Amino acid sequence: MKQNFIKLAVVTLVFASSMAVSVPTTLAACSYPGYINSSGQCIVPYQTYPITYTYTYDTALLQQYIAQLQILLAQLEALESTTPITTSGSNAEVTTHNASAVEDDQATLRGEIDFNSEDELTLYFEWGTSASSLTRATTQVVVDESDEVDNFQARLANLNEDQTYYFRAVARDNDGGYDYGSILNFKTAGDNHQNNESQLPQVWTDDADNINDDTARISGEIDMNDFDNGYAFFIYGEDEDQLNDVTDDFNNYTDIDEDGEDLQKISVDSNVDDDFQMWAELSHLDNDTVIFYTACVYFEDEDDDDLIICGDTESFTTDQD
């Protein structure tokens, strides 16, 4: 586009210059170099006569053209500095959700995907400090429709305090088609640890105690921050991967599918507000076995969407008989 503007300006300047050319009187009388004889005929001698052309310029007109060109170039720079409008080239449909667990230097980005007719998708987030310049991207994750993945997330770290960040979810199919979620933003906490956006609940998983060969006590903490009516619960079992996948695979406590010794859930409280200390007694565990566990809370976010947030996954080993 910039080259077209410049070409237009050059053509305009050449046109303006050619309009101001003064030509020899012989060319004014004849259509080619020569002179008019007494009979009014144009006579062309055999020898070549040098012709001198004189160019004159309208300075005010040229300055006007230059000013217009400068305005066009400035408009072009403004267009190039904005993020281009992107359209969906994929049958998949991706949705950007509000960031969670926002702190002074980190946050979790969340998205939701509908495969529609696509078999495989590459999912990630674009982010940055300006909505018009999402210059960074999270690690790309490839998921298959058979994985039954509806939600995905990525954790950002080493962020600046008291800084607004913008982000959107992205899905790319195997044919190179893209779909983009809406651009949302969050603000990291400053010295006063306050956030201009509604701050999502925070969850911490504490150490286990009273460990025996088939029983143990697990505990955790929840800070509901700007939300209420949280549903506090634990998940535990012998398969760490299944525990870690709960927040990706489920949005509601009742939807979590238990899987024998590998994954179990246990409810603690169904109406949590403010700060909450939670604990649960586990029984019928296998002896001399590593047990993984995580404290979690289920609630509705600002968009009335179901959401589960869990703390870090911890573990303990039961005693031998």
Long-range contacts (C-beta under 8 A, 24 or more apart in sequence): 1-76, 1-79, 2-73, 2-76, 5-69, 5-72, 5-73, 5-76, 6-69, 9-65, 9-66, 9-68, 9-69, 9-72, 12-65, 13-62, 13-65, 16-57, 16-58, 16-61, 16-62, 16-65, 17-55, 17-57, 20-55, 20-56, 20-57, 20-58, 21-53, 21-54, 21-55, 21-56, 22-53, 22-54, 22-56, 23-53, 24-51, 24-52, 27-51, 81-132, 81-133, 82-132, 83-131, 83-132, 83-133, 83-134, 86-178, 86-180, 88-177, 88-178, 88-179, 88-180, 89-176, 89-177, 89-178, 89-179, 90-118, 90-121, 90-171, 90-172, 90-173, 90-175, 90-177, 90-178, 90-179, 91-116, 91-117, 91-118, 91-173, 91-177, 92-116, 92-118, 92-121, 92-171, 92-173, 92-177, 92-179, 93-171, 93-179, 94-123, 94-169, 94-170, 94-171, 94-179, 94-180, 94-181, 95-169, 95-181, 95-182, 96-167, 96-168, 96-169, 96-181, 96-182, 96-183, 96-184, 97-151, 97-169, 97-184, 97-301, 97-303, 97-305, 97-307, 98-184, 98-186, 98-197, 98-200, 98-301, 98-302, 98-303, 99-167, 99-184, 99-186, 99-197, 99-200, 100-153, 100-200, 100-307, 100-309, 101-200, 101-202, 101-309, 102-186, 102-187, 102-188, 102-189, 102-195, 102-197, 102-199, 102-200, 103-188, 103-189, 104-159, 104-161, 104-162, 104-188, 104-189, 104-190, 104-193, 105-157, 105-158, 105-159, 105-160, 105-161, 105-188, 106-155, 106-156, 106-157, 106-158, 106-159, 106-188, 107-155, 107-156, 107-159, 107-165, 107-186, 107-188, 108-153, 108-154, 108-155, 108-156, 109-138, 109-153, 109-154, 109-155, 109-156, 109-167, 109-169, 110-151, 110-152, 110-153, 110-169, 111-151, 111-152, 111-153, 111-169, 111-181, 112-150, 112-151, 112-152, 112-169, 113-143, 113-149, 113-150, 113-151, 113-152, 113-169, 113-171, 114-150, 115-145, 118-145, 118-173, 118-174, 119-144, 119-145, 119-174, 120-144, 120-145, 120-173, 120-174, 121-171, 121-172, 121-173, 122-171, 122-172, 122-173, 123-152, 123-169, 123-170, 123-171, 124-154, 124-170, 125-154, 125-167, 125-168, 125-169, 125-170, 126-167, 126-168, 126-170, 127-156, 127-165, 127-166, 127-167, 127-168, 128-165, 128-166, 128-167, 129-163, 129-164, 129-165, 129-166, 130-166, 131-166, 131-183, 131-185, 134-166, 134-167, 134-168, 134-183, 137-170, 148-249, 149-248, 149-249, 150-249, 150-251, 151-247, 151-248, 151-249, 151-251, 152-248, 153-247, 153-248, 159-188, 160-188, 161-188, 161-189, 161-190, 161-191, 162-187, 162-188, 162-189, 162-190, 162-191, 163-187, 163-188, 198-225, 198-226, 198-227, 198-302, 199-225, 199-226, 200-225, 200-226, 200-227, 200-301, 200-307, 200-309, 201-225, 201-227, 201-230, 201-297, 201-299, 201-309, 202-309, 203-295, 203-296, 203-297, 203-309, 203-310, 203-311, 204-295, 204-311, 204-312, 205-293, 205-294, 205-295, 205-310, 205-311, 205-312, 205-313, 205-314, 206-295, 206-314, 207-314, 207-316, 208-291, 208-293, 208-314, 208-316, 210-281, 211-316, 211-317, 211-318, 211-319, 212-318, 212-319, 213-285, 213-287, 213-288, 213-318, 213-319, 213-320, 213-321, 214-283, 214-284, 214-285, 214-286, 214-287, 214-318, 215-281, 215-282, 215-283, 215-285, 216-281, 216-282, 216-285, 216-291, 216-316, 216-318, 217-279, 217-280, 217-281, 217-282, 218-279, 218-280, 218-282, 218-293, 218-295, 218-314, 219-277, 219-278, 219-279, 219-280, 219-295, 220-278, 220-279, 220-295, 220-311, 221-275, 221-276, 221-277, 221-278, 221-295, 222-272, 222-275, 222-276, 222-278, 222-295, 222-297, 223-274, 223-275, 223-276, 224-272, 224-273, 224-274, 224-275, 224-276, 224-297, 224-299, 227-299, 227-300, 227-301, 228-272, 228-273, 228-274, 228-299, 229-271, 229-272, 229-273, 229-299, 229-300, 230-271, 230-272, 230-273, 230-276, 230-297, 230-298, 230-299, 231-267, 231-269, 231-270, 231-271, 231-272, 231-297, 231-298, 231-299, 232-267, 232-268, 232-269, 232-270, 232-272, 232-276, 232-278, 232-295, 232-296, 232-297, 233-265, 233-266, 233-267, 233-268, 233-296, 233-297, 233-298, 234-265, 234-266, 234-268, 234-278, 234-280, 234-293, 234-294, 234-295, 234-296, 235-263, 235-264, 235-265, 235-266, 235-293, 235-294, 235-296, 235-310, 236-263, 236-264, 236-265, 236-266, 236-282, 236-291, 236-292, 236-293, 236-294, 237-261, 237-262, 237-263, 237-264, 237-291, 237-292, 237-293, 238-262, 238-286, 238-289, 238-290, 238-291, 238-292, 239-263, 239-292, 240-292, 240-313, 240-315, 243-292, 243-293, 243-294, 243-313, 244-313, 246-294, 246-296, 246-308, 246-310, 247-296, 247-308, 247-309, 247-310, 250-308, 251-298, 251-305, 251-306, 251-307, 251-308, 252-298, 252-306, 252-308, 253-296, 253-298, 253-308, 261-286, 272-297, 285-318, 286-318, 287-318, 287-319, 287-320, 287-321, 288-317, 288-318, 288-319, 288-320, 288-321, 289-317, 289-318, 290-315, 290-316, 290-317, 291-315, 291-316, 291-317, 291-318
